[in-house]
Every structure is written in structure tokens, then in C-alpha cells.
Amino acid sequence: MSGIVIIGAGHAGVQLAASLRDAKFMDSIRLVSDDPDFPYHKPPLSKSFMAAEDKALQPLRGEAFFTQNNIDLNLGVEVTKIGRADKCVVCADGATISYDRLVIATGTSARKIQVPGADLPQVFELRTATDARAMRSALPDMKNVVVNGGGFASATNWPIICLSAIISPLLYRSIAWRNLPPHSCFVEQNSRHLKDIP
Ligand SMILES: Cc1cc2nc3c(=O)[nH]c(=O)nc-3n(C[C@H](O)[C@H](O)[C@H](O)COP(=O)(O)OP(=O)(O)OC[C@H]3O[C@@H](n4cnc5c(N)ncnc54)[C@H](O)[C@@H]3O)c2cc1C
């Protein structure tokens, strides 16, 4: 029996697996994700995870949940092709996984900024735990920060950068941002952190 295969082990994929088991779905459930990390909450990546070097990821569910509910996890496995005729997905390493039903829960990815220099090492993207770790370890050396984008990830992230800058004032000079929501509560709540910045 091939059961359900879910591509993506983010909030949507993991919650779907949980809901299926809650609804007494008995067939096999397999989550396939190209992210190597155990499924985690993304919102803390731009908040508590960014604020302290030793912060761990917040798992969406504990390991016991997957074991007890007989939900299989294939992590660090990219699906590169869907074979609808054969009812299977093909992975980057050439392996195939059969399904009776397939769910695509692949979320989204950060839109690449198309400007010269976008590929420089000091330009960071924030979408995954891998991105957040890279940015967090570079944070102490940041002097001038530009936040591009005004969604949840960025609007909640730049106050953390400001906070670390105030703790280490020599490490920070200015912050500029584009497209920040005009009435963002983060601006109001965190503008006080900006007042002492040279
Ligand atoms: C830094 C950050 C901060 C955020 N803060 C907030 C917040 O404060 N409040 C809020 O409401 N929302 C916030 N969000 C948004 C929220 O996290 C997303 O809405 C949510 O993660 C969407 O879940 P998802 O499962 O649909 O997609 P994702 O979390 O993107 O999961 C998609 C999964 O699919 C996998 N995948 C994609 N393609 C393939 C493939 N070809 N093969 C295998 N696997 C694949 C990915 O690896 C990933 O595991 C934030 C997001 C980020 C990145």
C-alpha cells in the first residue's frame, strides 16, 4: 500500500499529517522534505532564534509524535519530478516513492532580488533554518544593515538586529529598509530601540 505522500514538511504538511491521523486515516503517510532539519516552526527564525547564538529550533511536533502516529519522514530529500502516470515521485538522488494520493505542500521560497551584487556573501536570504544560522553567525560583524522586504520575516527581524546593535553599539551604524508596512506595529513597538543609534 502506497498511502499518502506529502511533499513538504513545513507547517502545512505536518499539520495535514496530524489531521489525517486525528481523522483516523489508517494508510501510510510519508512526508518528503528537501530541508534537512527536523520539521520546525519558521516564525521564531526571525525572532528568538536570531537573538541568541545557542537558541535551538522549535520543532513543529516531537519525534515521538511521528513514531507513535506511524508517519514517515524523508528529510533532506528533494522531489524533482512527479510521475502522474506511474503514481510516483522522483527524488534528486534518483529514488522513486510511490503514492496513492499526493499532496503538494511546498510552501514558498524567498524571491531573489535581481540586482548586481545580490550574490555577494554578505547578502542573506531568510527562509529556512540554514539561512537563519548563516545570518545569525554573521550578525556580530554587521555594521550597516539594509532589510529588503516588508513581510513577517523582515518586519520582525530588523528589531532583533537593532537590539543586538544597541547591546554592541560599535557593531551598528544605520538601518534602512524598503517596503516596510506603513502602519507596522513593529515600527511603533521598536522605534524606541533606534533612538540611541549613532
Ligand atoms: C523567517 C520567517 C518568519 C515568519 N514569521 C511569521 C510570523 O511571525 N507569523 C506568521 O503568521 N507567519 C510567519 N512566517 C510565515 C510562515 O512561516 C509560513 O506561512 C509557513 O511556514 C508556511 O508553511 P508551509 O508549510 O505552507 O510552507 P513552508 O514552511 O515553506 O514549508 C514548505 C516545505 O516544503 C519543502 N519543499 C519545497 N520544495 C520541495 C521539493 N521540491 N522537494 C521536497 N521538499 C520541498 C520545504 O523544504 C519545506 O519543508 C514566517 C516565515 C519566515 C520564513
PDBQT file of the ligand as one rigid body, heavy atoms in Angstrom, charges set to zero:
ROOT
HETATM    1  C1  LIG A 201      11.666  33.933   8.933  1.00  0.00    +0.000 C 
HETATM    2  C2  LIG A 201      10.178  33.783   8.865  1.00  0.00    +0.000 A 
HETATM    3  C3  LIG A 201       9.369  34.387   9.820  1.00  0.00    +0.000 A 
HETATM    4  C4  LIG A 201       7.979  34.236   9.770  1.00  0.00    +0.000 A 
HETATM    5  N1  LIG A 201       7.214  34.822  10.740  1.00  0.00    +0.000 NA
HETATM    6  C5  LIG A 201       5.864  34.644  10.708  1.00  0.00    +0.000 A 
HETATM    7  C6  LIG A 201       5.028  35.193  11.721  1.00  0.00    +0.000 A 
HETATM    8  O1  LIG A 201       5.509  35.856  12.637  1.00  0.00    +0.000 OA
HETATM    9  N2  LIG A 201       3.701  34.978  11.647  1.00  0.00    +0.000 N 
HETATM   10  C7  LIG A 201       3.141  34.245  10.609  1.00  0.00    +0.000 A 
HETATM   11  O2  LIG A 201       1.912  34.075  10.577  1.00  0.00    +0.000 OA
HETATM   12  N3  LIG A 201       3.914  33.716   9.637  1.00  0.00    +0.000 NA
HETATM   13  C8  LIG A 201       5.249  33.891   9.663  1.00  0.00    +0.000 A 
HETATM   14  N4  LIG A 201       6.025  33.346   8.671  1.00  0.00    +0.000 N 
HETATM   15  C9  LIG A 201       5.381  32.626   7.570  1.00  0.00    +0.000 C 
HETATM   16  C10 LIG A 201       5.102  31.163   7.938  1.00  0.00    +0.000 C 
HETATM   17  O3  LIG A 201       6.251  30.574   8.481  1.00  0.00    +0.000 OA
HETATM   18  C11 LIG A 201       4.677  30.467   6.669  1.00  0.00    +0.000 C 
HETATM   19  O4  LIG A 201       3.407  30.972   6.329  1.00  0.00    +0.000 OA
HETATM   20  C12 LIG A 201       4.633  28.983   6.848  1.00  0.00    +0.000 C 
HETATM   21  O5  LIG A 201       5.938  28.491   7.071  1.00  0.00    +0.000 OA
HETATM   22  C13 LIG A 201       4.061  28.332   5.616  1.00  0.00    +0.000 C 
HETATM   23  O6  LIG A 201       4.073  26.931   5.839  1.00  0.00    +0.000 OA
HETATM   24  P1  LIG A 201       4.084  25.945   4.635  1.00  0.00    +0.000 P 
HETATM   25  O7  LIG A 201       4.098  24.557   5.204  1.00  0.00    +0.000 OA
HETATM   26  O8  LIG A 201       2.980  26.277   3.695  1.00  0.00    +0.000 OA
HETATM   27  O9  LIG A 201       5.418  26.239   3.830  1.00  0.00    +0.000 OA
HETATM   28  P2  LIG A 201       6.980  26.094   4.282  1.00  0.00    +0.000 P 
HETATM   29  O10 LIG A 201       7.146  26.352   5.739  1.00  0.00    +0.000 OA
HETATM   30  O11 LIG A 201       7.718  26.909   3.299  1.00  0.00    +0.000 OA
HETATM   31  O12 LIG A 201       7.255  24.553   4.034  1.00  0.00    +0.000 OA
HETATM   32  C14 LIG A 201       7.393  24.034   2.735  1.00  0.00    +0.000 C 
HETATM   33  C15 LIG A 201       8.212  22.767   2.815  1.00  0.00    +0.000 C 
HETATM   34  O13 LIG A 201       8.328  22.208   1.502  1.00  0.00    +0.000 OA
HETATM   35  C16 LIG A 201       9.654  21.769   1.308  1.00  0.00    +0.000 C 
HETATM   36  N5  LIG A 201       9.884  21.706  -0.140  1.00  0.00    +0.000 N 
HETATM   37  C17 LIG A 201       9.737  22.690  -1.064  1.00  0.00    +0.000 A 
HETATM   38  N6  LIG A 201      10.024  22.222  -2.297  1.00  0.00    +0.000 NA
HETATM   39  C18 LIG A 201      10.337  20.914  -2.153  1.00  0.00    +0.000 A 
HETATM   40  C19 LIG A 201      10.728  19.874  -3.060  1.00  0.00    +0.000 A 
HETATM   41  N7  LIG A 201      10.804  20.090  -4.382  1.00  0.00    +0.000 N 
HETATM   42  N8  LIG A 201      11.009  18.647  -2.559  1.00  0.00    +0.000 NA
HETATM   43  C20 LIG A 201      10.908  18.392  -1.228  1.00  0.00    +0.000 A 
HETATM   44  N9  LIG A 201      10.539  19.337  -0.326  1.00  0.00    +0.000 NA
HETATM   45  C21 LIG A 201      10.261  20.575  -0.791  1.00  0.00    +0.000 A 
HETATM   46  C22 LIG A 201      10.486  22.794   2.061  1.00  0.00    +0.000 C 
HETATM   47  O14 LIG A 201      11.779  22.304   2.379  1.00  0.00    +0.000 OA
HETATM   48  C23 LIG A 201       9.632  22.956   3.323  1.00  0.00    +0.000 C 
HETATM   49  O15 LIG A 201       9.902  21.924   4.254  1.00  0.00    +0.000 OA
HETATM   50  C24 LIG A 201       7.407  33.482   8.708  1.00  0.00    +0.000 A 
HETATM   51  C25 LIG A 201       8.236  32.872   7.743  1.00  0.00    +0.000 A 
HETATM   52  C26 LIG A 201       9.605  33.016   7.809  1.00  0.00    +0.000 A 
HETATM   53  C27 LIG A 201      10.482  32.347   6.783  1.00  0.00    +0.000 C 
ENDROOT
TORSDOF 0
